[in-house]
Amino acid sequence: MSSTRLESLLQFLEKDPNDSFTRYAIALEYVSEGNTEQGIAYLEDLLERDPGYVATYLQLGYLYTESERKEDALAILKRGIEIARQSGDLHAASEMQDAVDELEY
């Protein structure tokens, strides 16, 4: 079931390579299939293409943490907090601050 969804998402991305939501969904689909590294790669690519896509920072921070990349997680979360605040997404900024606090504890 999941790989069919992934195939569909990849087809959507082919049609519109600039669709940030589809790229984000592909990353999460890879992670749900157990392919964390591919998920990370898609999220990193998404941030290069669309640094204002706030949700990416939190998910990437979580994945870096799970992959035992604490310094990378802290850096991306702190950057995400700034981006979220600039865009007025205080809820996302708060979630990322909680994640930072937990990592620094």
N, C-alpha and C positions, 0 to 999 in steps of 0.2 A: 504494500500500500504506500509506504513512505517513499520508495524510490520512484513510483509513478508521480507522486507530488513533486519530488525533486526534478524529475524529467520535465514536468510541466513548467516549473519555475525557470528552469534553464532555457526552455523555449521562449518564455516571456522575455527573459533577459536578452536573448538573441534579437528579438523584435525591437526592444528598447533598452540598449545598453546603459542608458543614463538613468534608469529607474532605480532610485535608491531603495525604495521599499522592497522591490523584488530581490535586489542584491542582499539586503538584510534578511529576508525570508529564506533565501538559499543558504546563507550562513547558519541560521538556526536549524534548518533542515539537516544540514551536514552534522551539526552537533547532536541532534536528536538521533541520528543514525550511528553515533559513536565516532564520527570522524572530526574530532575537535580541531586538529591542525588545519584541515580544509576550512572549517568554520572560521577559525582565526584569520586565515589568509583572506577570506572574503570580507570579513569585517575590517581588516587593515586596508584592503583595497578600497572599500567603501569610504573610509575616513580620508583617504587621499583624494577621492573623487568628490566627496561631499562632506567636508569637515563640519558642517552645520547640522548633520543628522544626529541629533542628541542621543537617541536610544542606543546607538552604536557604542558609545563610550562605556556605558554601564555593562552591556553584555560582554564587551571585550575585556573590561576590567575583571568580570567574573571568570571568564575563560583563562585569562592570564593567571589569576589566583589559583584556579583548579590545576593549571599546568605548572604550578610552583614557580611562577615568574612574578614574584611579589613586587619587585622594583618597577617592572613594566606595568603592573596593575596599578600601583600608586600613581605613576606618571600619567597614565591614560585617564584615570578617574579624576585626578586634579585638573587635567586639561578639560575634561568633560564638564566639570563643575563650572569652569569659566564660560564655556560655550553655552551651557544651559542658562546660566544667569544672564548672559548677553541676550539670549533669545526670549527671556522672560519665563522660562520653564523652571520655576522654583521647586516644583515637586521632584523633578528629575535631579536637580542640583542637590536637594536634600537626601535623596536615595544614594547618590554617589558619595556625599559627605559621610553618610552612615557607613558605607563600604570602606571608605578611607579610614574612618575612626576605628573600625574593626581590624583592619590590617595593621594599623599603627599601634594598637593596644598591646 
